[in-house]
Amino acid sequence: MRRCPWVRALILALAAASVPAVRASASVSAAPPPPHAAVGRGPDHLLAAICYHRFGPETAKDPYRISLKRLAGELRWLRAHGWQGVTLAQVGRALDGDAGALPPKAVLLTVDDGYRAGAAAAPVFRRYGYRAVFFVVPSVLGRGAFLSYADLRRLEREGFQVASHTLTHPDLAKVPRGLDPTGYARWVRRELGEPKRMLEEALGHPVTALAWPYGAYNPAIAAEALRLGYRQLWSVSGGLNDDATLDRSRLRRIILIGHPSLGSFARRLELLPLKPFPGGIHEGALYYRSSLPLRVDLPPGARAVLGGRPVTLDRRHGFWIGAGLKNGFHYLNVAEADHGIERMTPFLFQVAPDAWRPCFEALEAPQEPPRALLPDGGGASGAAPERRP
Protein backbone atom coordinates (compact mmCIF):
# COMPACT_ATOMS: atom_id res chain seq x y z
CA MET A 1 0.00 0.00 0.00
CA ARG A 2 1.30 3.46 -0.84
CA ARG A 3 2.08 5.67 2.12
CA CYS A 4 2.45 9.44 2.01
CA PRO A 5 5.23 11.05 4.13
CA TRP A 6 3.00 12.07 7.05
CA VAL A 7 1.50 8.59 7.20
CA ARG A 8 4.99 7.06 7.26
CA ALA A 9 5.77 9.30 10.23
CA LEU A 10 2.60 8.09 11.97
CA ILE A 11 3.50 4.44 11.39
CA LEU A 12 6.99 4.97 12.82
CA ALA A 13 5.41 6.60 15.88
CA LEU A 14 3.04 3.65 16.21
CA ALA A 15 5.97 1.24 16.21
CA ALA A 16 7.90 3.34 18.71
CA ALA A 17 4.89 3.51 21.01
CA SER A 18 5.21 -0.20 21.70
CA VAL A 19 8.70 0.32 23.16
CA PRO A 20 8.83 1.21 26.87
CA ALA A 21 10.19 4.68 27.57
CA VAL A 22 9.00 5.93 30.96
CA ARG A 23 7.52 5.03 34.30
CA ALA A 24 4.43 7.11 34.92
CA SER A 25 0.69 7.32 35.24
CA ALA A 26 -1.38 10.11 33.77
CA SER A 27 -4.77 11.77 33.62
CA VAL A 28 -6.10 14.53 31.40
CA SER A 29 -8.51 16.70 33.30
CA ALA A 30 -9.72 18.45 30.16
CA ALA A 31 -10.67 15.28 28.30
CA PRO A 32 -12.60 12.69 30.31
CA PRO A 33 -13.23 9.49 28.38
CA PRO A 34 -16.70 8.85 26.99
CA PRO A 35 -18.75 6.23 28.78
CA HIS A 36 -18.36 2.74 27.38
CA ALA A 37 -19.05 -0.79 28.53
CA ALA A 38 -16.01 -2.37 30.15
CA VAL A 39 -16.12 -6.12 30.49
CA GLY A 40 -13.72 -8.67 31.83
CA ARG A 41 -12.91 -11.00 34.68
CA GLY A 42 -10.09 -9.66 36.78
CA PRO A 43 -6.73 -7.94 36.90
CA ASP A 44 -3.98 -8.74 34.45
CA HIS A 45 -5.84 -11.21 32.29
CA LEU A 46 -4.28 -10.04 29.07
CA LEU A 47 -5.08 -9.99 25.38
CA ALA A 48 -2.11 -9.26 23.14
CA ALA A 49 -2.63 -8.69 19.43
CA ILE A 50 0.34 -8.63 17.06
CA CYS A 51 0.26 -7.02 13.61
CA TYR A 52 2.39 -8.45 10.80
CA HIS A 53 2.32 -7.53 7.12
CA ARG A 54 4.44 -9.81 4.94
CA PHE A 55 7.14 -12.42 5.21
CA GLY A 56 10.30 -13.25 3.29
CA PRO A 57 13.94 -12.21 3.01
CA GLU A 58 14.57 -9.09 5.09
CA THR A 59 15.94 -5.91 3.54
CA ALA A 60 16.52 -2.42 4.90
CA LYS A 61 14.20 -1.06 2.20
CA ASP A 62 11.20 -3.02 3.47
CA PRO A 63 10.76 -2.69 7.25
CA TYR A 64 7.43 -4.53 7.06
CA ARG A 65 8.83 -7.79 5.67
CA ILE A 66 10.21 -10.17 8.26
CA SER A 67 11.87 -13.51 7.71
CA LEU A 68 10.11 -16.78 8.43
CA LYS A 69 13.02 -17.62 10.74
CA ARG A 70 12.34 -14.50 12.81
CA LEU A 71 8.62 -15.32 12.90
CA ALA A 72 9.36 -18.87 14.06
CA GLY A 73 11.49 -17.49 16.91
CA GLU A 74 8.65 -15.20 18.00
CA LEU A 75 6.10 -18.03 17.91
CA ARG A 76 8.41 -20.28 19.90
CA TRP A 77 8.75 -17.53 22.49
CA LEU A 78 4.98 -17.06 22.69
CA ARG A 79 4.40 -20.77 23.16
CA ALA A 80 7.18 -21.12 25.74
CA HIS A 81 5.80 -18.23 27.78
CA GLY A 82 2.22 -19.43 27.90
CA TRP A 83 0.58 -17.21 25.30
CA GLN A 84 -2.40 -19.11 23.88
CA GLY A 85 -3.72 -18.28 20.42
CA VAL A 86 -7.34 -17.13 20.24
CA THR A 87 -9.87 -16.40 17.53
CA LEU A 88 -12.00 -13.38 16.73
CA ALA A 89 -14.99 -15.37 17.98
CA GLN A 90 -13.37 -15.82 21.39
CA VAL A 91 -12.58 -12.09 21.56
CA GLY A 92 -16.18 -11.40 20.59
CA ARG A 93 -17.52 -13.56 23.40
CA ALA A 94 -15.25 -11.76 25.87
CA LEU A 95 -16.53 -8.41 24.63
CA ASP A 96 -20.08 -9.68 25.11
CA GLY A 97 -19.33 -10.47 28.76
CA ASP A 98 -18.28 -14.15 28.70
CA ALA A 99 -15.79 -14.32 31.57
CA GLY A 100 -14.37 -17.64 30.38
CA ALA A 101 -13.89 -16.79 26.71
CA LEU A 102 -10.18 -15.96 26.92
CA PRO A 103 -7.26 -17.64 28.67
CA PRO A 104 -5.18 -15.54 31.09
CA LYS A 105 -2.56 -14.86 28.40
CA ALA A 106 -4.39 -14.66 25.07
CA VAL A 107 -2.73 -13.66 21.80
CA LEU A 108 -4.40 -12.79 18.50
CA LEU A 109 -1.99 -12.93 15.55
CA THR A 110 -2.94 -10.73 12.59
CA VAL A 111 -1.58 -10.08 9.10
CA ASP A 112 -2.59 -6.85 7.34
CA ASP A 113 -3.21 -5.83 3.71
CA GLY A 114 -3.75 -9.27 2.11
CA TYR A 115 -0.37 -9.76 0.43
CA ARG A 116 0.48 -13.24 -0.85
CA ALA A 117 3.74 -12.73 1.05
CA GLY A 118 1.63 -12.52 4.21
CA ALA A 119 0.07 -15.91 3.61
CA ALA A 120 3.54 -17.39 3.04
CA ALA A 121 3.76 -17.74 6.81
CA ALA A 122 0.72 -20.04 7.10
CA PRO A 123 2.83 -23.23 7.44
CA VAL A 124 4.93 -21.61 10.19
CA PHE A 125 1.85 -20.51 12.12
CA ARG A 126 0.46 -24.05 11.86
CA ARG A 127 3.77 -25.63 12.90
CA TYR A 128 3.65 -23.86 16.27
CA GLY A 129 -0.05 -24.38 16.84
CA TYR A 130 -1.23 -20.87 15.97
CA ARG A 131 -3.54 -19.36 13.38
CA ALA A 132 -3.84 -15.75 12.22
CA VAL A 133 -6.45 -13.25 11.09
CA PHE A 134 -5.89 -11.77 7.63
CA PHE A 135 -7.20 -8.20 7.41
CA VAL A 136 -7.64 -7.68 3.66
CA VAL A 137 -8.43 -4.85 1.24
CA PRO A 138 -11.07 -6.14 -1.22
CA SER A 139 -10.33 -3.57 -3.95
CA VAL A 140 -6.92 -5.19 -4.62
CA LEU A 141 -7.70 -8.86 -4.05
CA GLY A 142 -6.63 -11.04 -6.95
CA ARG A 143 -4.31 -8.40 -8.36
CA GLY A 144 -0.54 -8.55 -8.58
CA ALA A 145 1.01 -9.27 -5.18
CA PHE A 146 -2.32 -9.78 -3.41
CA LEU A 147 -4.31 -12.84 -2.41
CA SER A 148 -7.40 -13.91 -4.33
CA TYR A 149 -10.77 -14.91 -2.90
CA ALA A 150 -9.84 -18.53 -3.65
CA ASP A 151 -6.73 -18.05 -1.50
CA LEU A 152 -8.84 -16.62 1.32
CA ARG A 153 -11.27 -19.54 1.20
CA ARG A 154 -8.33 -21.98 1.32
CA LEU A 155 -6.86 -20.17 4.33
CA GLU A 156 -10.21 -20.33 6.13
CA ARG A 157 -10.41 -24.09 5.50
CA GLU A 158 -7.01 -24.33 7.22
CA GLY A 159 -8.33 -22.56 10.32
CA PHE A 160 -7.23 -19.00 9.54
CA GLN A 161 -9.69 -16.08 9.57
CA VAL A 162 -10.42 -13.17 7.23
CA ALA A 163 -11.66 -9.70 8.18
CA SER A 164 -11.90 -6.18 6.76
CA HIS A 165 -9.14 -3.58 6.28
CA THR A 166 -11.49 -1.11 4.47
CA LEU A 167 -12.17 -1.00 0.74
CA THR A 168 -9.10 0.86 -0.57
CA HIS A 169 -6.87 1.34 2.52
CA PRO A 170 -7.30 5.12 3.03
CA ASP A 171 -6.66 7.27 6.07
CA LEU A 172 -10.26 7.81 7.12
CA ALA A 173 -9.33 10.31 9.83
CA LYS A 174 -7.99 12.80 7.27
CA VAL A 175 -10.66 14.70 5.35
CA PRO A 176 -9.75 14.64 1.63
CA ARG A 177 -9.43 18.02 0.01
CA GLY A 178 -12.58 19.08 -1.82
CA LEU A 179 -15.04 16.90 0.09
CA ASP A 180 -17.91 18.63 1.87
CA PRO A 181 -19.44 17.00 4.99
CA THR A 182 -22.00 15.03 2.97
CA GLY A 183 -19.34 13.77 0.58
CA TYR A 184 -17.02 12.86 3.42
CA ALA A 185 -19.71 10.87 5.23
CA ARG A 186 -20.61 9.07 2.00
CA TRP A 187 -16.94 8.23 1.38
CA VAL A 188 -16.38 6.87 4.91
CA ARG A 189 -19.53 4.75 4.79
CA ARG A 190 -18.52 3.27 1.47
CA GLU A 191 -14.99 2.50 2.67
CA LEU A 192 -16.39 0.73 5.72
CA GLY A 193 -19.60 -0.82 4.42
CA GLU A 194 -18.63 -2.06 0.98
CA PRO A 195 -15.72 -4.34 2.00
CA LYS A 196 -17.91 -5.89 4.67
CA ARG A 197 -20.58 -6.68 2.10
CA MET A 198 -18.06 -7.97 -0.46
CA LEU A 199 -16.29 -10.28 1.98
CA GLU A 200 -19.51 -11.63 3.44
CA GLU A 201 -20.83 -12.37 -0.05
CA ALA A 202 -17.60 -14.08 -1.16
CA LEU A 203 -16.87 -16.04 2.02
CA GLY A 204 -20.39 -16.87 3.15
CA HIS A 205 -20.20 -15.70 6.76
CA PRO A 206 -20.50 -12.45 8.76
CA VAL A 207 -17.46 -10.17 8.81
CA THR A 208 -17.54 -8.16 12.00
CA ALA A 209 -13.88 -7.24 12.63
CA LEU A 210 -12.09 -4.23 11.12
CA ALA A 211 -8.47 -3.07 11.28
CA TRP A 212 -7.86 0.65 10.67
CA PRO A 213 -5.41 1.45 7.84
CA TYR A 214 -2.32 3.13 9.32
CA GLY A 215 -3.98 2.78 12.73
CA ALA A 216 -5.71 6.12 12.04
CA TYR A 217 -9.13 6.55 13.63
CA ASN A 218 -11.14 8.72 15.98
CA PRO A 219 -14.41 8.37 17.91
CA ALA A 220 -16.58 9.65 15.05
CA ILE A 221 -15.25 7.09 12.58
CA ALA A 222 -15.33 4.31 15.14
CA ALA A 223 -18.97 5.03 15.96
CA GLU A 224 -19.87 4.83 12.27
CA ALA A 225 -18.12 1.47 11.93
CA LEU A 226 -20.14 0.12 14.84
CA ARG A 227 -23.36 1.45 13.27
CA LEU A 228 -22.51 -0.43 10.07
CA GLY A 229 -22.28 -3.72 11.93
CA TYR A 230 -18.64 -4.13 12.92
CA ARG A 231 -18.16 -5.49 16.43
CA GLN A 232 -14.37 -5.30 16.82
CA LEU A 233 -12.25 -2.30 15.80
CA TRP A 234 -8.50 -2.92 15.85
CA SER A 235 -5.81 -0.22 15.84
CA VAL A 236 -2.01 -0.48 15.95
CA SER A 237 -1.65 1.71 19.01
CA GLY A 238 0.69 -0.63 20.84
CA GLY A 239 0.44 -2.03 24.32
CA LEU A 240 -1.67 -4.87 25.68
CA ASN A 241 -5.42 -5.12 26.17
CA ASP A 242 -6.56 -5.76 29.73
CA ASP A 243 -9.39 -8.29 29.80
CA ALA A 244 -10.99 -6.28 32.60
CA THR A 245 -11.48 -3.21 30.40
CA LEU A 246 -11.93 -4.55 26.86
CA ASP A 247 -13.60 -1.98 24.60
CA ARG A 248 -14.70 -3.08 21.13
CA SER A 249 -14.17 0.44 19.73
CA ARG A 250 -10.47 0.67 20.65
CA LEU A 251 -8.72 -2.69 20.60
CA ARG A 252 -4.92 -2.45 20.60
CA ARG A 253 -2.39 -4.25 18.44
CA ILE A 254 1.40 -4.20 18.52
CA ILE A 255 2.74 -3.48 15.04
CA LEU A 256 6.11 -5.03 14.14
CA ILE A 257 8.24 -2.77 11.96
CA GLY A 258 11.97 -2.63 11.35
CA HIS A 259 12.90 -6.23 12.23
CA PRO A 260 12.85 -5.97 16.05
CA SER A 261 15.03 -8.34 18.01
CA LEU A 262 13.47 -11.18 19.97
CA GLY A 263 14.33 -9.29 23.15
CA SER A 264 12.43 -6.23 21.91
CA PHE A 265 9.52 -8.43 20.86
CA ALA A 266 9.42 -10.05 24.30
CA ARG A 267 9.65 -6.71 26.09
CA ARG A 268 6.52 -5.48 24.36
CA LEU A 269 4.54 -8.43 25.67
CA GLU A 270 5.98 -8.36 29.18
CA LEU A 271 4.92 -4.81 30.08
CA LEU A 272 1.51 -4.86 31.73
CA PRO A 273 -1.01 -2.15 30.79
CA LEU A 274 -1.86 0.67 33.15
CA LYS A 275 -4.79 0.12 35.46
CA PRO A 276 -7.82 2.34 34.77
CA PHE A 277 -7.96 5.62 36.64
CA PRO A 278 -10.79 8.20 36.78
CA GLY A 279 -10.51 11.09 34.37
CA GLY A 280 -7.61 9.60 32.42
CA ILE A 281 -6.80 10.29 28.80
CA HIS A 282 -8.40 7.67 26.60
CA GLU A 283 -7.15 5.87 23.53
CA GLY A 284 -8.27 7.30 20.18
CA ALA A 285 -9.28 10.74 21.46
CA LEU A 286 -10.05 13.59 19.04
CA TYR A 287 -9.18 17.19 19.96
CA TYR A 288 -9.94 20.14 17.70
CA ARG A 289 -7.41 22.89 17.30
CA SER A 290 -9.53 25.34 19.30
CA SER A 291 -9.53 23.01 22.34
CA LEU A 292 -5.78 23.41 22.85
CA PRO A 293 -4.01 23.90 25.19
CA LEU A 294 -5.07 20.95 27.36
CA ARG A 295 -4.03 20.40 30.94
CA VAL A 296 -2.54 16.98 31.78
CA ASP A 297 -2.25 16.00 35.45
CA LEU A 298 0.08 13.26 36.67
CA PRO A 299 0.38 11.71 40.13
CA PRO A 300 3.40 12.77 42.21
CA GLY A 301 6.56 11.09 40.97
CA ALA A 302 5.10 10.14 37.61
CA ARG A 303 6.73 10.75 34.26
CA ALA A 304 5.47 10.77 30.68
CA VAL A 305 6.66 11.07 27.11
CA LEU A 306 4.80 13.02 24.43
CA GLY A 307 5.80 12.50 20.81
CA GLY A 308 9.02 10.76 21.81
CA ARG A 309 10.18 13.57 24.11
CA PRO A 310 10.19 13.41 27.92
CA VAL A 311 7.74 15.83 29.51
CA THR A 312 8.86 18.39 32.09
CA LEU A 313 6.32 18.56 34.89
CA ASP A 314 5.36 21.67 36.84
CA ARG A 315 4.99 21.94 40.62
CA ARG A 316 1.51 20.47 40.48
CA HIS A 317 2.83 17.36 38.72
CA GLY A 318 1.28 18.24 35.41
CA PHE A 319 1.90 19.86 32.04
CA TRP A 320 0.05 21.41 29.11
CA ILE A 321 -0.45 19.93 25.66
CA GLY A 322 0.25 23.19 23.89
CA ALA A 323 -1.47 24.94 21.01
CA GLY A 324 1.73 24.53 19.00
CA LEU A 325 1.14 20.79 18.59
CA LYS A 326 0.70 20.07 14.88
CA ASN A 327 -2.45 18.67 13.35
CA GLY A 328 -2.24 14.90 13.06
CA PHE A 329 -1.73 11.95 15.39
CA HIS A 330 0.34 12.03 18.57
CA TYR A 331 1.27 9.72 21.41
CA LEU A 332 1.21 10.28 25.12
CA ASN A 333 3.26 7.36 26.41
CA VAL A 334 2.68 6.78 30.11
CA ALA A 335 3.87 4.20 32.61
CA GLU A 336 4.12 3.51 36.29
CA ALA A 337 5.73 1.21 38.82
CA ASP A 338 2.81 -0.49 40.59
CA HIS A 339 4.12 -2.25 43.71
CA GLY A 340 7.27 -3.18 41.83
CA ILE A 341 5.43 -4.18 38.65
CA GLU A 342 6.20 -2.06 35.61
CA ARG A 343 3.18 -0.93 33.60
CA MET A 344 3.05 1.04 30.37
CA THR A 345 0.33 2.17 27.97
CA PRO A 346 0.60 4.47 24.94
CA PHE A 347 -2.39 6.68 24.16
CA LEU A 348 -2.94 7.72 20.55
CA PHE A 349 -4.86 10.95 20.00
CA GLN A 350 -5.66 13.18 17.03
CA VAL A 351 -5.43 16.96 16.76
CA ALA A 352 -7.65 18.12 13.89
CA PRO A 353 -8.42 21.51 12.36
CA ASP A 354 -11.76 22.97 13.40
CA ALA A 355 -12.72 23.04 9.72
CA TRP A 356 -13.02 19.24 9.83
CA ARG A 357 -15.58 19.26 12.63
CA PRO A 358 -18.64 19.42 10.30
CA CYS A 359 -17.29 16.41 8.39
CA PHE A 360 -16.86 14.26 11.48
CA GLU A 361 -20.22 15.41 12.82
CA ALA A 362 -21.87 14.50 9.50
CA LEU A 363 -21.26 10.85 10.35
CA GLU A 364 -23.79 11.24 13.14
CA ALA A 365 -26.50 12.44 10.76
CA PRO A 366 -29.05 10.02 9.26
CA GLN A 367 -27.77 8.20 6.20
CA GLU A 368 -28.89 9.08 2.71
CA PRO A 369 -30.63 6.38 0.63
CA PRO A 370 -28.24 3.40 0.27
CA ARG A 371 -27.66 4.01 -3.44
CA ALA A 372 -25.82 7.24 -2.56
CA LEU A 373 -23.16 5.20 -0.76
CA LEU A 374 -21.80 3.96 -4.08
CA PRO A 375 -21.07 6.72 -6.58
CA ASP A 376 -20.85 5.76 -10.26
CA GLY A 377 -17.74 3.75 -10.93
CA GLY A 378 -17.14 2.98 -7.25
CA GLY A 379 -16.62 -0.41 -5.70
CA ALA A 380 -16.92 -3.85 -7.20
CA SER A 381 -20.71 -3.96 -7.15
CA GLY A 382 -23.68 -1.65 -7.29
CA ALA A 383 -25.30 -3.18 -4.22
CA ALA A 384 -25.42 -1.13 -1.07
CA PRO A 385 -23.55 -2.33 2.00
CA GLU A 386 -25.67 -3.99 4.61
CA ARG A 387 -26.53 -1.81 7.57
CA ARG A 388 -26.84 -3.67 10.87
CA PRO A 389 -27.75 -2.56 14.36
C-alpha positions in Angstrom: 0.0 0.0 0.0 1.3 3.5 -0.8 2.1 5.7 2.1 2.5 9.4 2.0 5.2 11.0 4.1 3.0 12.1 7.1 1.5 8.6 7.2 5.0 7.1 7.3 5.8 9.3 10.2 2.6 8.1 12.0 3.5 4.4 11.4 7.0 5.0 12.8 5.4 6.6 15.9 3.0 3.6 16.2 6.0 1.2 16.2 7.9 3.3 18.7 4.9 3.5 21.0 5.2 -0.2 21.7 8.7 0.3 23.2 8.8 1.2 26.9 10.2 4.7 27.6 9.0 5.9 31.0 7.5 5.0 34.3 4.4 7.1 34.9 0.7 7.3 35.2 -1.4 10.1 33.8 -4.8 11.8 33.6 -6.1 14.5 31.4 -8.5 16.7 33.3 -9.7 18.5 30.2 -10.7 15.3 28.3 -12.6 12.7 30.3 -13.2 9.5 28.4 -16.7 8.9 27.0 -18.8 6.2 28.8 -18.4 2.7 27.4 -19.1 -0.8 28.5 -16.0 -2.4 30.1 -16.1 -6.1 30.5 -13.7 -8.7 31.8 -12.9 -11.0 34.7 -10.1 -9.7 36.8 -6.7 -7.9 36.9 -4.0 -8.7 34.4 -5.8 -11.2 32.3 -4.3 -10.0 29.1 -5.1 -10.0 25.4 -2.1 -9.3 23.1 -2.6 -8.7 19.4 0.3 -8.6 17.1 0.3 -7.0 13.6 2.4 -8.4 10.8 2.3 -7.5 7.1 4.4 -9.8 4.9 7.1 -12.4 5.2 10.3 -13.3 3.3 13.9 -12.2 3.0 14.6 -9.1 5.1 15.9 -5.9 3.5 16.5 -2.4 4.9 14.2 -1.1 2.2 11.2 -3.0 3.5 10.8 -2.7 7.3 7.4 -4.5 7.1 8.8 -7.8 5.7 10.2 -10.2 8.3 11.9 -13.5 7.7 10.1 -16.8 8.4 13.0 -17.6 10.7 12.3 -14.5 12.8 8.6 -15.3 12.9 9.4 -18.9 14.1 11.5 -17.5 16.9 8.6 -15.2 18.0 6.1 -18.0 17.9 8.4 -20.3 19.9 8.8 -17.5 22.5 5.0 -17.1 22.7 4.4 -20.8 23.2 7.2 -21.1 25.7 5.8 -18.2 27.8 2.2 -19.4 27.9 0.6 -17.2 25.3 -2.4 -19.1 23.9 -3.7 -18.3 20.4 -7.3 -17.1 20.2 -9.9 -16.4 17.5 -12.0 -13.4 16.7 -15.0 -15.4 18.0 -13.4 -15.8 21.4 -12.6 -12.1 21.6 -16.2 -11.4 20.6 -17.5 -13.6 23.4 -15.3 -11.8 25.9 -16.5 -8.4 24.6 -20.1 -9.7 25.1 -19.3 -10.5 28.8 -18.3 -14.1 28.7 -15.8 -14.3 31.6 -14.4 -17.6 30.4 -13.9 -16.8 26.7 -10.2 -16.0 26.9 -7.3 -17.6 28.7 -5.2 -15.5 31.1 -2.6 -14.9 28.4 -4.4 -14.7 25.1 -2.7 -13.7 21.8 -4.4 -12.8 18.5 -2.0 -12.9 15.6 -2.9 -10.7 12.6 -1.6 -10.1 9.1 -2.6 -6.8 7.3 -3.2 -5.8 3.7 -3.7 -9.3 2.1 -0.4 -9.8 0.4 0.5 -13.2 -0.9 3.7 -12.7 1.1 1.6 -12.5 4.2 0.1 -15.9 3.6 3.5 -17.4 3.0 3.8 -17.7 6.8 0.7 -20.0 7.1 2.8 -23.2 7.4 4.9 -21.6 10.2 1.8 -20.5 12.1 0.5 -24.1 11.9 3.8 -25.6 12.9 3.6 -23.9 16.3 -0.1 -24.4 16.8 -1.2 -20.9 16.0 -3.5 -19.4 13.4 -3.8 -15.8 12.2 -6.4 -13.2 11.1 -5.9 -11.8 7.6 -7.2 -8.2 7.4 -7.6 -7.7 3.7 -8.4 -4.8 1.2 -11.1 -6.1 -1.2 -10.3 -3.6 -4.0 -6.9 -5.2 -4.6 -7.7 -8.9 -4.0 -6.6 -11.0 -7.0 -4.3 -8.4 -8.4 -0.5 -8.5 -8.6 1.0 -9.3 -5.2 -2.3 -9.8 -3.4 -4.3 -12.8 -2.4 -7.4 -13.9 -4.3 -10.8 -14.9 -2.9 -9.8 -18.5 -3.7 -6.7 -18.0 -1.5 -8.8 -16.6 1.3 -11.3 -19.5 1.2 -8.3 -22.0 1.3 -6.9 -20.2 4.3 -10.2 -20.3 6.1 -10.4 -24.1 5.5 -7.0 -24.3 7.2 -8.3 -22.6 10.3 -7.2 -19.0 9.5 -9.7 -16.1 9.6 -10.4 -13.2 7.2 -11.7 -9.7 8.2 -11.9 -6.2 6.8 -9.1 -3.6 6.3 -11.5 -1.1 4.5 -12.2 -1.0 0.7 -9.1 0.9 -0.6 -6.9 1.3 2.5 -7.3 5.1 3.0 -6.7 7.3 6.1 -10.3 7.8 7.1 -9.3 10.3 9.8 -8.0 12.8 7.3 -10.7 14.7 5.3 -9.8 14.6 1.6 -9.4 18.0 0.0 -12.6 19.1 -1.8 -15.0 16.9 0.1 -17.9 18.6 1.9 -19.4 17.0 5.0 -22.0 15.0 3.0 -19.3 13.8 0.6 -17.0 12.9 3.4 -19.7 10.9 5.2 -20.6 9.1 2.0 -16.9 8.2 1.4 -16.4 6.9 4.9 -19.5 4.8 4.8 -18.5 3.3 1.5 -15.0 2.5 2.7 -16.4 0.7 5.7 -19.6 -0.8 4.4 -18.6 -2.1 1.0 -15.7 -4.3 2.0 -17.9 -5.9 4.7 -20.6 -6.7 2.1 -18.1 -8.0 -0.5 -16.3 -10.3 2.0 -19.5 -11.6 3.4 -20.8 -12.4 0.0 -17.6 -14.1 -1.2 -16.9 -16.0 2.0 -20.4 -16.9 3.2 -20.2 -15.7 6.8 -20.5 -12.4 8.8 -17.5 -10.2 8.8 -17.5 -8.2 12.0 -13.9 -7.2 12.6 -12.1 -4.2 11.1 -8.5 -3.1 11.3 -7.9 0.6 10.7 -5.4 1.4 7.8 -2.3 3.1 9.3 -4.0 2.8 12.7 -5.7 6.1 12.0 -9.1 6.5 13.6 -11.1 8.7 16.0 -14.4 8.4 17.9 -16.6 9.7 15.1 -15.2 7.1 12.6 -15.3 4.3 15.1 -19.0 5.0 16.0 -19.9 4.8 12.3 -18.1 1.5 11.9 -20.1 0.1 14.8 -23.4 1.4 13.3 -22.5 -0.4 10.1 -22.3 -3.7 11.9 -18.6 -4.1 12.9 -18.2 -5.5 16.4 -14.4 -5.3 16.8 -12.3 -2.3 15.8 -8.5 -2.9 15.8 -5.8 -0.2 15.8 -2.0 -0.5 15.9 -1.7 1.7 19.0 0.7 -0.6 20.8 0.4 -2.0 24.3 -1.7 -4.9 25.7 -5.4 -5.1 26.2 -6.6 -5.8 29.7 -9.4 -8.3 29.8 -11.0 -6.3 32.6 -11.5 -3.2 30.4 -11.9 -4.6 26.9 -13.6 -2.0 24.6 -14.7 -3.1 21.1 -14.2 0.4 19.7 -10.5 0.7 20.7 -8.7 -2.7 20.6 -4.9 -2.4 20.6 -2.4 -4.2 18.4 1.4 -4.2 18.5 2.7 -3.5 15.0 6.1 -5.0 14.1 8.2 -2.8 12.0 12.0 -2.6 11.4 12.9 -6.2 12.2 12.8 -6.0 16.1 15.0 -8.3 18.0 13.5 -11.2 20.0 14.3 -9.3 23.1 12.4 -6.2 21.9 9.5 -8.4 20.9 9.4 -10.0 24.3 9.6 -6.7 26.1 6.5 -5.5 24.4 4.5 -8.4 25.7 6.0 -8.4 29.2 4.9 -4.8 30.1 1.5 -4.9 31.7 -1.0 -2.1 30.8 -1.9 0.7 33.1 -4.8 0.1 35.5 -7.8 2.3 34.8 -8.0 5.6 36.6 -10.8 8.2 36.8 -10.5 11.1 34.4 -7.6 9.6 32.4 -6.8 10.3 28.8 -8.4 7.7 26.6 -7.1 5.9 23.5 -8.3 7.3 20.2 -9.3 10.7 21.5 -10.0 13.6 19.0 -9.2 17.2 20.0 -9.9 20.1 17.7 -7.4 22.9 17.3 -9.5 25.3 19.3 -9.5 23.0 22.3 -5.8 23.4 22.8 -4.0 23.9 25.2 -5.1 21.0 27.4 -4.0 20.4 30.9 -2.5 17.0 31.8 -2.3 16.0 35.5 0.1 13.3 36.7 0.4 11.7 40.1 3.4 12.8 42.2 6.6 11.1 41.0 5.1 10.1 37.6 6.7 10.8 34.3 5.5 10.8 30.7 6.7 11.1 27.1 4.8 13.0 24.4 5.8 12.5 20.8 9.0 10.8 21.8 10.2 13.6 24.1 10.2 13.4 27.9 7.7 15.8 29.5 8.9 18.4 32.1 6.3 18.6 34.9 5.4 21.7 36.8 5.0 21.9 40.6 1.5 20.5 40.5 2.8 17.4 38.7 1.3 18.2 35.4 1.9 19.9 32.0 0.0 21.4 29.1 -0.5 19.9 25.7 0.3 23.2 23.9 -1.5 24.9 21.0 1.7 24.5 19.0 1.1 20.8 18.6 0.7 20.1 14.9 -2.4 18.7 13.3 -2.2 14.9 13.1 -1.7 11.9 15.4 0.3 12.0 18.6 1.3 9.7 21.4 1.2 10.3 25.1 3.3 7.4 26.4 2.7 6.8 30.1 3.9 4.2 32.6 4.1 3.5 36.3 5.7 1.2 38.8 2.8 -0.5 40.6 4.1 -2.3 43.7 7.3 -3.2 41.8 5.4 -4.2 38.7 6.2 -2.1 35.6 3.2 -0.9 33.6 3.1 1.0 30.4 0.3 2.2 28.0 0.6 4.5 24.9 -2.4 6.7 24.2 -2.9 7.7 20.6 -4.9 11.0 20.0 -5.7 13.2 17.0 -5.4 17.0 16.8 -7.7 18.1 13.9 -8.4 21.5 12.4 -11.8 23.0 13.4 -12.7 23.0 9.7 -13.0 19.2 9.8 -15.6 19.3 12.6 -18.6 19.4 10.3 -17.3 16.4 8.4 -16.9 14.3 11.5 -20.2 15.4 12.8 -21.9 14.5 9.5 -21.3 10.9 10.3 -23.8 11.2 13.1 -26.5 12.4 10.8 -29.1 10.0 9.3 -27.8 8.2 6.2 -28.9 9.1 2.7 -30.6 6.4 0.6 -28.2 3.4 0.3 -27.7 4.0 -3.4 -25.8 7.2 -2.6 -23.2 5.2 -0.8 -21.8 4.0 -4.1 -21.1 6.7 -6.6 -20.9 5.8 -10.3 -17.7 3.7 -10.9 -17.1 3.0 -7.2 -16.6 -0.4 -5.7 -16.9 -3.9 -7.2 -20.7 -4.0 -7.2 -23.7 -1.6 -7.3 -25.3 -3.2 -4.2 -25.4 -1.1 -1.1 -23.5 -2.3 2.0 -25.7 -4.0 4.6 -26.5 -1.8 7.6 -26.8 -3.7 10.9 -27.7 -2.6 14.4 
